[in-house]
Amino acid sequence: MKAIISAACAAVFLLSGCVNNSAVLTTDKHGKVSQILLKKSTGSVASDENLKRVVVASFYARISNPTPNRRYVQPMALIEHPTVESYLREDKRTRD
């Protein structure tokens, strides 16, 4: 359920008009996505992986026949939400 909510939230942000991040998708010689690089991390490995899955799904929904050996840039709008990692970082800072 959490993955569905994360995917839905990411999709809403991808479709909104405020761009503050982007993903670079690289295709291999067969036109399949071989690499995804986020310009800016969300601060959470799990959130980044969820976002990458949403980016790939929306990429194939918009580009049905990707060109082989090409880089595509997909702009994104993200709202930063607190993550477990951000709470751990804050807790570590307050102890120091």
Secondary structure, 3 states (H helix, E strand, C coil): CHHHHHHHHHHHHHHCCCCCEEEEEEECCCCCEEEEEECCCCCCHHHHHHHHHHHHHHHHHHCCCCCCCCEEEEEECCCCCCCHHHHHHHHHHHHC
